[in-house]
Amino acid sequence: MLQVNFIRQNPELVKERLAVRNYPHIGTVDQIVGTDEELRKIKFAAESVQATINAASKEIGMLMGKGEKDAAEARKAEVAALKAELAEKNTSLETLEAQFNKLILTLPNLPHMSVPKGKSAEDNEVVREGGNKPSLAADAKPHWDLIKDYNLIDFEIGAKLAGSGFPLYKGKGAKLQRSLIQLFLDYNTAAGYTEYMPPLMVNEATAYGTGQLPDKEGQMYHITADGLYLIPTAEVPVTNVFSNEIIKENEIPVKMTAYTPCFRREAGSFGADVRGLNRVHQFDKVEIIQLVHPDKSYGVLEEMVAHVERLINMLGLPYRILRLCGGDMGFTSALTYDFEVYSAAQQKWLEVSSVSNFETFQTNRMKIRYKDEAGKTQLLHSLNGSSLALPRIMAALLENNQTENGIVLPEVLHGYFGAKEIVK
């Protein structure tokens, strides 16, 4: 959530940055400023009335002490009228505050000055590419066929158990999935990230804290009887570990990593892009999260991008890094880099990671703070990234490394998987 003071002091800048996002309701900024001004006027008036009531109450006590009963009763009548006026102002305050909160929650985060203008993924900027695209045989197969050939995942049984988009990993497929998860966690913890194993369901306040609510209700599975949501990413519970906390400055940065299954409804998804592992409703992902000093967050963002890049290089996958344009950014992000790996049999790029700086947008909602050298409480910046999301990583590994005799695994996985290749 944007900070009210910043909107109040910089309304034109807020509008200009929201325009980079192609945000369609720029007039909301003026509504927020106007409602905020009216709120402050009513609050001031209510405080003045309350001060008058307090003074009159003391005076009544003094008059009664002096035996001036008639004067005291007259003041009591005045206080009663003032209390009625105060009640009316408080009712107006409640109504205006509800309107204000509803308005400000509709505003997305402001794009960083480096975010390019654009309307869709086609306008994203390629920052750099790495790795070599493999040359496959003419009869190379996409991963959904390889999965059947090597008996790694059963989509049909998964559909029987839960529905379409819930794959059942088995045998060497389950082992490869577990190997990747362990590799990713070991890599992250070696870089100083503390591992967490969070709940897979969160309450409404937790989902609100990271910005999933009220923006992404349609993408989350909602357990209505208990008011809980299945998590779409470990970012949601793990970032909230420090909600309503003041972190000591010598404990910054806070670095966290977690493996979780993730659940996304992906309503309306269809077509070739959802075949096999390209888009599923339940998938595994390892996440990295940092809470950092505001002055250092963009340096940390580049460090996190380099961290993910090294991991993809370890897997030997061709990749590219994109800086997302304003129109393709997530609701909560100030700057996002996407990683895509090349899927050789499909001949297409597949997104496997997003690394984002949210600045104070999330921490303002969660009230995650620190005290600066002057002893003043300040908001931290939050960042997160996928390190990595597994379905499309597995898809690219299977497709890019297929041979006549089996699927050759990258060396970094040999010790985890217990073999150099997957054979039929």
C-alpha positions as a printed Julia matrix, in Angstrom:
424×3 Matrix{Float64}:
   0.0     0.0     0.0
   1.3     3.45   -0.9
   2.06    5.79    1.99
  -0.57    8.5     2.45
   1.97   11.24    3.17
   3.75   10.55   -0.1
   0.51   10.73   -2.11
  -0.5    13.93   -0.32
   2.83   15.63   -0.99
   3.43   14.29   -4.54
   0.07   13.79   -6.29
   1.37   14.69   -9.76
   4.38   12.36   -9.45
   2.07    9.55   -8.33
  -0.12   10.12  -11.41
   2.9    10.19  -13.71
   4.27    6.89  -12.34
   0.86    5.22  -12.46
   0.6     6.25  -16.12
   3.74    4.17  -16.77
   1.68    1.19  -15.6
  -1.18    2.19  -17.9
  -3.3     2.4   -14.77
  -6.79    3.31  -16.01
  -8.1     5.17  -12.95
  -5.65    8.05  -12.51
  -8.48   10.21  -11.11
  -8.44    8.0    -8.0
  -5.34    9.93   -6.86
  -7.33   13.19   -6.7
 -10.15   11.37   -4.9
  -7.68   10.08   -2.31
  -6.13   13.52   -1.78
  -9.57   15.13   -1.47
 -10.89   12.48    0.91
  -7.71   12.7     2.98
  -8.07   16.48    3.29
 -11.72   16.15    4.35
 -10.75   13.45    6.86
  -8.12   15.67    8.44
 -10.6    18.58    8.71
 -13.21   16.42   10.44
 -10.58   14.87   12.73
  -9.39   18.34   13.72
 -12.97   19.45   14.38
 -13.7    16.29   16.39
 -10.55   16.78   18.46
 -11.57   20.4    19.12
 -15.03   19.32   20.28
 -13.48   16.63   22.49
 -11.11   19.18   24.01
 -14.08   21.47   24.76
 -15.95   18.57   26.37
 -12.95   17.72   28.53
 -12.55   21.34   29.66
 -16.27   21.66   30.37
 -16.26   18.42   32.37
 -13.53   19.79   34.62
 -15.45   23.06   34.99
 -18.6    21.16   36.0
 -16.65   19.43   38.74
 -15.35   22.79   39.99
 -18.84   24.37   39.93
 -20.31   21.46   41.85
 -17.5    21.8    44.37
 -18.39   25.46   44.88
 -22.06   24.63   45.26
 -23.06   26.42   42.05
 -25.5    23.73   41.01
 -27.49   25.77   38.47
 -24.36   26.81   36.59
 -23.13   23.21   36.66
 -26.42   21.94   35.22
 -26.26   24.53   32.44
 -22.76   23.33   31.53
 -23.98   19.71   31.58
 -26.62   20.6    28.99
 -23.95   22.2    26.83
 -21.75   19.09   27.18
 -24.65   16.86   26.15
 -25.08   18.91   22.97
 -21.35   18.73   22.32
 -21.36   14.95   22.77
 -24.14   14.66   20.22
 -22.08   16.79   17.83
 -19.01   14.64   18.48
 -20.96   11.44   17.82
 -22.1    12.86   14.49
 -18.53   13.76   13.53
 -17.26   10.31   14.55
 -19.91    8.69   12.36
 -18.78   10.84    9.44
 -15.18    9.87   10.19
 -15.99    6.16   10.09
 -17.77    6.54    6.75
 -14.96    8.61    5.23
 -12.23    6.31    6.55
 -13.96    3.31    4.97
 -14.16    5.2     1.65
 -10.51    6.27    1.95
  -9.24    2.76    2.72
 -11.2     1.32   -0.18
  -9.72    3.92   -2.55
  -6.1     3.6    -1.48
  -6.18   -0.2    -1.72
  -7.0     0.08   -5.42
  -3.7     1.84   -6.18
  -0.86   -0.44   -7.3
   2.76    0.24   -6.4
   4.6     2.99   -8.25
   7.07    1.77  -10.89
  10.73    2.55  -10.31
  12.18    5.2   -12.63
  14.03    2.49  -14.6
  10.81    0.65  -15.51
  10.18    0.95  -19.26
   6.82    2.09  -20.58
   4.74   -0.56  -22.26
   1.4    -2.29  -22.3
   2.18   -6.02  -22.4
   4.89   -8.69  -22.3
   5.88   -7.76  -25.83
   7.23   -4.46  -24.47
   9.53   -6.01  -21.85
  13.25   -5.31  -22.2
  15.78   -8.12  -22.59
  18.58   -7.3   -20.15
  20.88  -10.17  -21.13
  20.96  -13.76  -22.32
  23.13  -16.69  -21.3
  23.78  -20.34  -22.1
  23.54  -22.11  -25.43
  20.38  -23.39  -27.05
  20.8   -27.11  -27.79
  20.42  -28.57  -31.27
  17.94  -31.41  -30.99
  17.21  -34.2   -33.43
  14.34  -33.72  -35.83
  12.26  -36.25  -33.9
  12.87  -34.57  -30.49
   9.86  -34.77  -28.21
   8.19  -32.16  -25.98
   8.31  -32.88  -22.28
   4.72  -34.15  -22.05
   5.69  -37.04  -24.37
   9.0   -37.65  -22.57
   7.12  -37.81  -19.26
   5.04  -40.7   -20.64
   8.02  -42.44  -22.25
   9.99  -42.41  -18.99
   6.96  -42.86  -16.69
   7.78  -39.75  -14.63
   4.43  -38.01  -14.09
   0.84  -39.17  -14.45
  -1.55  -36.35  -15.34
  -4.51  -38.69  -15.77
  -4.35  -40.12  -12.26
  -3.7   -36.62  -10.9
  -6.89  -35.48  -12.63
  -8.76  -38.44  -11.13
  -7.55  -37.53   -7.64
  -8.0   -33.75   -7.76
  -8.81  -32.46  -11.24
  -7.0   -31.16  -14.3
  -3.74  -29.38  -13.52
  -2.76  -31.49  -10.49
   0.11  -33.74  -11.64
   1.07  -36.96   -9.85
   4.87  -37.33   -9.76
   6.12  -40.9    -9.38
   9.27  -42.98   -9.48
  12.18  -41.14  -11.06
   9.95  -38.12  -11.7
   9.32  -37.74   -7.96
  13.02  -38.28   -7.27
  14.08  -35.64   -9.8
  11.6   -33.19   -8.29
  12.94  -33.86   -4.8
  16.53  -33.54   -6.05
  15.84  -30.12   -7.56
  14.14  -28.88   -4.38
  17.07  -30.0    -2.23
  19.61  -28.45   -4.6
  17.79  -25.12   -4.55
  17.47  -25.07   -0.75
  21.12  -26.03   -0.24
  22.2   -23.34   -2.68
  20.11  -20.68   -0.93
  21.12  -21.59    2.62
  24.79  -21.62    1.57
  24.26  -18.0     0.48
  23.07  -17.03    3.97
  19.31  -17.5     3.66
  17.6   -19.05    6.69
  15.25  -21.9     5.76
  11.6   -21.79    6.81
   8.81  -24.35    6.49
   5.61  -22.26    6.68
   1.9   -23.19    6.78
   0.37  -23.84    3.38
  -2.8   -21.96    4.33
  -3.05  -18.35    5.47
  -5.74  -16.1     6.86
  -7.13  -13.0     5.18
  -4.83  -10.6     7.04
  -1.73  -12.49    5.88
  -2.89  -12.54    2.25
  -3.65   -8.82    2.54
  -0.16   -8.12    3.88
   1.69   -9.17    0.74
  -0.93   -7.76   -1.63
  -2.7   -10.94   -2.75
  -5.86   -9.35   -1.36
  -7.75   -7.51   -2.6
  -5.95   -7.92   -5.96
  -5.84  -11.68   -6.63
  -8.92  -13.27   -5.09
  -9.73  -15.07   -8.32
  -6.33  -16.79   -8.46
  -6.39  -18.26   -4.95
  -8.2   -21.3    -3.59
 -10.44  -20.07   -0.77
 -11.56  -22.34    2.08
 -14.68  -20.37    2.89
 -15.75  -22.34    5.98
 -12.53  -21.36    7.78
 -11.7   -18.08    6.03
  -8.35  -19.47    4.87
  -6.52  -19.37    1.54
  -4.15  -21.94    0.03
  -0.9   -20.1    -0.61
  -0.01  -19.1    -4.19
   3.66  -18.74   -3.16
   5.83  -19.03   -0.03
   6.27  -15.26   -0.23
   2.89  -14.83    1.47
   3.45  -16.61    4.81
   7.22  -16.1     5.02
   7.22  -12.31    4.53
   4.46  -12.06    7.14
   6.67  -13.76    9.75
   7.82  -10.24   10.66
   4.49   -8.43   10.36
   3.91   -5.85   13.11
   7.54   -6.2    14.2
  10.32   -3.66   14.69
  13.56   -5.33   13.59
  16.84   -4.26   15.16
  19.05   -2.46   12.67
  21.96   -4.84   13.36
  19.7    -7.75   12.3
  19.14   -6.27    8.83
  19.09   -7.68    6.18
  16.73  -10.54    7.01
  17.26  -13.32    4.45
  14.72  -16.16    4.22
  14.13  -19.13    1.93
  11.37  -21.73    1.85
  10.16  -24.64   -0.22
   6.39  -25.03   -0.52
   3.78  -26.43   -2.84
   1.93  -23.52   -4.44
  -1.72  -23.4    -5.46
  -3.16  -21.21   -8.2
  -6.55  -21.47   -9.86
  -5.29  -19.89  -13.12
  -8.9   -19.3   -14.1
  -9.51  -19.14  -17.82
  -6.2   -20.77  -18.86
  -6.41  -22.88  -22.0
  -4.61  -23.84  -25.2
  -1.09  -25.02  -26.03
   0.5   -22.9   -23.31
  -1.03  -25.1   -20.61
   0.11  -28.5   -21.94
   2.1   -30.72  -19.64
   3.98  -28.75  -16.99
   3.64  -25.38  -18.7
   0.8   -24.31  -16.42
  -0.59  -26.3   -13.52
  -2.77  -25.59  -10.47
  -0.36  -27.13   -7.94
   3.4   -26.82   -8.3
   6.55  -26.78   -6.2
   8.68  -23.68   -5.77
  11.62  -22.54   -3.67
  11.47  -18.86   -2.75
  13.99  -16.32   -1.49
  12.9   -13.23    0.47
  14.8   -10.3     1.94
  13.86   -7.45    4.27
  16.46   -4.71    3.84
  17.38   -1.12    4.6
  15.63    1.24    2.12
  18.96    2.71    0.98
  20.27   -0.72   -0.05
  17.28   -2.43   -1.64
  18.18   -1.86   -5.31
  21.71   -3.13   -4.74
  20.19   -6.18   -3.04
  17.82   -6.63   -5.99
  20.78   -6.93   -8.36
  22.43   -9.39   -5.95
  19.29  -11.53   -5.93
  19.14  -11.46   -9.74
  22.77  -12.62   -9.88
  21.98  -15.34   -7.32
  19.18  -16.79   -9.47
  21.29  -16.42  -12.62
  24.1   -18.52  -11.13
  21.63  -21.24  -10.21
  20.24  -21.44  -13.75
  23.8   -21.56  -15.1
  24.5   -24.5   -12.75
  21.62  -26.34  -14.42
  23.08  -25.62  -17.85
  19.89  -24.08  -19.21
  19.84  -21.32  -21.84
  18.11  -18.3   -20.35
  17.29  -14.64  -20.72
  16.55  -11.94  -18.15
  13.78   -9.42  -18.82
  13.04   -6.09  -17.17
   9.25   -5.94  -17.09
   7.52   -2.92  -18.56
   4.91   -0.97  -16.6
   1.98   -2.75  -18.2
   3.27   -6.25  -17.38
   4.31   -5.7   -13.76
   2.57   -7.22  -10.77
   0.3    -5.07   -8.6
   2.76   -4.85   -5.69
   6.07   -4.51   -7.53
   8.21   -1.41   -8.06
  10.67   -3.23  -10.34
  10.65   -6.84  -11.57
  13.12   -8.98  -13.48
  11.77  -12.16  -15.07
  13.91  -15.17  -15.92
  12.97  -17.37  -18.85
  14.62  -20.62  -19.92
  14.53  -21.92  -23.47
  12.52  -25.07  -24.04
  14.15  -26.55  -27.13
  11.48  -29.06  -28.18
   8.7   -26.49  -27.81
  10.98  -23.79  -29.27
   9.74  -21.22  -26.8
  10.81  -19.31  -23.7
   9.29  -20.38  -20.37
   9.18  -18.13  -17.31
  10.81  -19.78  -14.28
  11.48  -16.9   -11.89
  10.47  -13.35  -11.02
  12.71  -11.25   -8.8
  11.05   -8.09   -7.48
  11.59   -5.1    -5.23
   8.37   -3.99   -3.54
  10.0    -1.08   -1.67
   7.59   -0.19    1.2
   4.39   -1.34   -0.51
   4.17   -4.63    1.42
   5.93   -3.53    4.6
   3.51   -0.61    4.95
   0.64   -3.09    4.99
   2.43   -5.46    7.36
   4.04   -2.73    9.49
   7.53   -4.26    9.21
   9.85   -1.59   10.57
  13.24   -0.75   12.02
  14.62    2.13   14.07
  17.15    4.39   12.38
  20.18    6.0    14.07
  18.0     8.86   15.31
  15.64    6.38   16.96
  12.85    7.07   14.47
  10.74    4.12   13.29
  10.99    3.55    9.51
   9.58    1.01    7.07
  11.92   -1.6     5.6
  11.91   -2.63    1.94
  10.84   -6.16    0.98
  12.11   -8.19   -1.99
  11.48  -11.71   -3.2
  12.32  -14.08   -6.02
  11.73  -17.6    -7.25
  14.79  -19.73   -6.74
  13.32  -21.59   -8.55
   9.81  -22.6    -9.7
  10.08  -26.26  -10.66
   7.55  -27.26  -13.37
   9.08  -25.37  -16.3
  12.62  -26.04  -15.05
  11.85  -29.75  -15.25
  10.2   -29.31  -18.66
  13.31  -27.59  -20.05
  15.71  -30.08  -18.45
  13.85  -33.03  -19.99
  13.51  -31.5   -23.44
  16.97  -29.95  -23.76
  18.87  -32.99  -22.49
  17.09  -35.8   -24.33
  19.19  -38.32  -26.27
  18.5   -41.63  -27.98
  19.52  -43.5   -24.84
  18.06  -41.34  -22.07
  17.89  -37.91  -20.49
  21.29  -36.63  -19.38
  21.18  -34.68  -16.11
  23.4   -31.66  -15.32
  26.41  -32.54  -13.19
  25.14  -30.53  -10.22
  22.24  -32.99   -9.87
  24.21  -36.24  -10.05
  24.81  -36.48   -6.31
  21.22  -35.56   -5.44
  19.6   -37.89   -7.99
  22.11  -40.71   -7.58
  22.65  -41.11  -11.33
  23.9   -39.19  -14.33
  20.87  -39.79  -16.51
  17.32  -41.01  -16.59
  16.84  -44.17  -18.61
  13.68  -45.97  -19.58
